[in-house]
């Protein structure tokens, strides 16, 4: 190894460490915000969870709110990318894809549940402008991803209607009805609560297909085919 290669390796190592610590902070903050609530979580609590002093967090985020916006932005990006993976086959059966999407939304770890709780509980904070450029950039990005997610859902539902997989309706209103139904779960569901997630999934999946106008036997056949 020559001196140039050695120098590049030394430069990349701190960057990897810094990226890993930032991800660790985001995970800890998500779990804290989801479990204890954003307002009731102190910056120092997150710092203690990742083993650093509170001032060290400012190396990665300008504020607790900046951290929240990044969590929301990354989560929405993940939802969008996953949705596109599951629905990208234009030649496939739209109903099978729809079954796959809805089933996938309930394949969640405890951390995923806390992330969903944060997104739903703090969605309103995305409506107010921030005076910090970095905070505002993350806020605007999360808002744009929310619109993008609604757009890909509505576009997919419109295609499903064209193929006769679901009855014709307003795809934008139907998108908001489905997402609103799903989001309502995270206002009350707790990972260690008395209602298990699989029971919640069965109940809300049936309600979602009812909203879409899909008969239970048709959804069952599509699930088997998928």
C-alpha positions as MATLAB code, in Angstrom:
seq = 'XXXXXXXXXXXXXXXXXXXXXXXXXXXXXXXXXXXXXXXXXXXXXXXXXXXXXXXXXXXXXXXXXXXXXXXXXXXXXXXXXXXXXXXXXXXXXXXXXXXXXXXXXXXXXXXXXXXXXXXXXXXXXXXXXXXXXXXXXXXXXXXXXXXXXXXXXXXXXXXXXXXXXXXXXXXXXXXXXXXXXXXXXXXXXXXXXXXXXXXXXXXXXXXXXXXXXXXXXXXXXXXXXX';
ca = [
       0.000    0.000    0.000;
       1.432    3.364   -0.984;
       1.195    6.557    1.073;
      -1.746    7.952   -0.975;
      -3.825    4.822   -0.397;
      -2.979    4.841    3.298;
      -4.030    8.474    3.568;
      -7.374    7.804    1.880;
      -8.080    4.929    4.269;
      -7.333    7.145    7.275;
      -9.692    9.803    5.955;
     -12.499    7.321    5.281;
     -12.311    5.656    8.715;
     -13.413    8.739   10.722;
     -16.184    9.360    8.187;
     -17.501    5.817    8.701;
     -17.324    6.221   12.475;
     -19.121    9.584   12.308;
     -21.822    8.117   10.062;
     -22.314    5.183   12.432;
     -22.643    7.487   15.445;
     -25.190    9.658   13.597;
     -27.258    6.566   12.787;
     -26.993    5.467   16.420;
     -28.308    8.854   17.564;
     -31.217    8.660   15.112;
     -32.154    5.189   16.359;
     -31.974    6.266   20.011;
     -33.955    9.441   19.338;
     -36.640    7.537   17.420;
     -37.102    5.096   20.282;
     -37.196    7.914   22.859;
     -39.612   10.074   20.872;
     -41.875    7.102   20.174;
     -41.868    5.782   23.728;
     -41.779    8.972   25.821;
     -43.035   11.584   23.357;
     -41.060   14.256   21.536;
     -41.888   17.059   23.964;
     -41.035   14.978   27.035;
     -37.693   13.775   25.665;
     -34.667   15.809   26.649;
     -31.631   16.181   24.406;
     -29.575   14.927   27.358;
     -31.627   11.698   27.467;
     -30.627   10.868   23.899;
     -27.011   11.756   24.589;
     -26.974    9.391   27.578;
     -28.502    6.594   25.479;
     -25.633    6.765   22.968;
     -22.901    7.420   25.547;
     -21.903   10.987   24.664;
     -22.233   14.383   26.324;
     -25.216   16.566   25.307;
     -22.998   19.088   23.527;
     -21.585   16.328   21.322;
     -24.993   15.906   19.691;
     -24.661   19.349   18.128;
     -21.854   17.994   15.973;
     -24.500   15.915   14.192;
     -27.711   17.939   14.543;
     -28.467   21.593   15.193;
     -31.241   20.785   17.647;
     -33.676   18.157   18.861;
     -36.137   19.408   16.239;
     -33.555   19.065   13.468;
     -33.019   15.470   14.586;
     -36.792   14.888   14.480;
     -37.079   16.272   10.956;
     -34.275   13.992    9.760;
     -35.991   10.971   11.348;
     -39.233   11.834    9.575;
     -37.501   12.533    6.270;
     -35.607    9.225    6.275;
     -38.675    7.241    7.314;
     -40.807    8.728    4.538;
     -38.047    8.065    2.025;
     -37.995    4.437    3.151;
     -41.770    4.088    2.779;
     -41.649    5.584   -0.710;
     -38.789    3.350   -1.870;
     -40.405    0.219   -0.428;
     -43.740    1.036   -2.069;
     -42.080    1.446   -5.457;
     -40.253   -1.881   -5.110;
     -43.516   -3.679   -4.350;
     -45.531   -2.023   -7.149;
     -43.023   -1.523   -9.950;
     -44.150   -4.522  -12.038;
     -46.636   -2.872  -14.400;
     -47.451   -6.200  -16.090;
     -48.386   -7.943  -12.838;
     -51.754   -8.201  -11.136;
     -52.413   -4.877   -9.339;
     -54.487   -6.628   -6.673;
     -51.617   -8.971   -5.832;
     -49.304   -5.967   -5.560;
     -51.826   -4.182   -3.353;
     -52.079   -7.194   -1.042;
     -48.289   -7.278   -0.864;
     -48.107   -3.576    0.021;
     -50.697   -3.788    2.792;
     -49.201   -6.962    4.260;
     -45.753   -5.358    4.175;
     -46.903   -2.369    6.229;
     -47.396   -4.660    9.222;
     -44.033   -6.465    9.053;
     -42.595   -4.262   11.753;
     -39.960   -4.422   14.434;
     -40.511   -2.617   17.735;
     -38.250    0.151   16.444;
     -40.398    0.444   13.301;
     -43.485    0.856   15.485;
     -41.840    3.656   17.461;
     -40.850    5.343   14.193;
     -44.460    5.186   12.999;
     -45.655    6.648   16.288;
     -43.234    9.559   15.889;
     -44.322   10.245   12.313;
     -47.999   10.350   13.203;
     -47.686   12.220   16.497;
     -45.374   14.944   15.190;
     -46.660   15.377   11.625;
     -48.059   18.784   12.532;
     -44.579   20.156   13.239;
     -43.804   19.940    9.532;
     -46.255   22.760    8.838;
     -44.268   25.523   10.571;
     -41.187   27.125    9.061;
     -37.855   26.956   10.842;
     -35.398   29.820   11.236;
     -32.438   27.466   10.893;
     -31.364   26.665    7.311;
     -30.458   23.049    8.118;
     -33.681   22.468   10.043;
     -35.697   24.069    7.256;
     -33.987   21.925    4.615;
     -34.870   18.735    6.516;
     -38.436   19.958    7.134;
     -38.992   20.818    3.482;
     -37.556   17.474    2.416;
     -39.913   15.574    4.737;
     -42.901   17.573    3.451;
     -41.907   16.838   -0.147;
     -41.577   13.131    0.612;
     -45.057   13.133    2.163;
     -46.455   14.541   -1.082;
     -44.421   12.083   -3.148;
     -45.708    9.130   -1.114;
     -49.310   10.232   -1.584;
     -48.661   10.705   -5.307;
     -47.253    7.202   -5.886;
     -50.115    5.684   -3.910;
     -52.730    7.610   -5.894;
     -51.019    6.776   -9.201;
     -50.922    3.098   -8.337;
     -54.576    3.040   -7.263;
     -55.538    4.787  -10.516;
     -53.736    2.039  -12.482;
     -55.486   -0.620  -10.400;
     -58.830    0.980  -11.286;
     -57.946    1.024  -14.978;
     -57.184   -2.718  -14.805;
     -60.478   -3.407  -13.037;
     -58.724   -4.659   -9.896;
     -60.644   -2.240   -7.661;
     -63.803   -0.166   -8.289;
     -63.404    3.289   -9.777;
     -63.220    6.131   -7.301;
     -61.206    9.282   -6.660;
     -57.670    7.868   -6.215;
     -56.459   10.874   -4.215;
     -59.297   10.669   -1.705;
     -58.925    6.904   -1.522;
     -55.195    7.284   -0.866;
     -55.848    9.640    2.032;
     -58.518    7.330    3.419;
     -56.181    4.313    3.363;
     -53.195    6.194    4.777;
     -55.393    7.864    7.376;
     -56.741    4.498    8.495;
     -53.224    3.096    8.769;
     -51.854    6.138   10.573;
     -54.658    6.015   13.134;
     -53.170    2.799   14.528;
     -50.051    4.518   15.807;
     -51.975    6.967   17.979;
     -52.837    4.174   20.373;
     -50.922    0.978   19.570;
     -48.072    0.059   21.937;
     -45.550   -2.734   21.217;
     -46.131   -4.272   24.658;
     -49.842   -3.469   24.883;
     -52.721   -5.883   25.336;
     -53.549   -6.090   21.604;
     -50.917   -8.005   19.583;
     -49.781   -6.587   16.267;
     -50.982   -9.586   14.249;
     -54.535   -9.023   15.523;
     -54.285   -5.326   14.666;
     -52.984   -6.249   11.204;
     -55.858   -8.649   10.500;
     -58.499   -6.166   11.633;
     -57.145   -3.131    9.791;
     -56.279   -5.087    6.642;
     -59.915   -6.156    6.360;
     -61.019   -2.524    6.849;
     -58.540   -1.323    4.209;
     -59.821   -3.789    1.615;
     -63.377   -2.778    2.443;
     -62.449    0.859    1.743;
     -60.882   -0.219   -1.545;
     -63.999   -2.153   -2.516;
     -62.196   -5.511   -2.581;
     -64.225   -8.519   -1.458;
     -62.585  -10.702    1.246;
     -62.468  -13.774   -1.007;
     -60.782  -11.787   -3.813;
     -58.184  -10.459   -1.372;
     -57.606  -13.996   -0.088;
     -57.035  -15.362   -3.595;
     -54.644  -12.520   -4.388;
     -52.720  -13.212   -1.169;
     -52.297  -16.884   -2.104;
     -51.193  -15.958   -5.638;
     -48.729  -13.372   -4.339;
];
